[in-house]
């Protein structure tokens, strides 16, 4: 049987890893979304510039 102190540390470590994982996943997801939005804005700017010139 695992001592309570060690089990407590394991639970805290697991929760810490879980929180870090969620933060990294969220950050990556948000970064990808922002990158896609920036690309769409660049495309819209190109379209607007070409319509102004024509």
Order of alpha helices (4+ residues) and beta strands (2+ residues): alpha
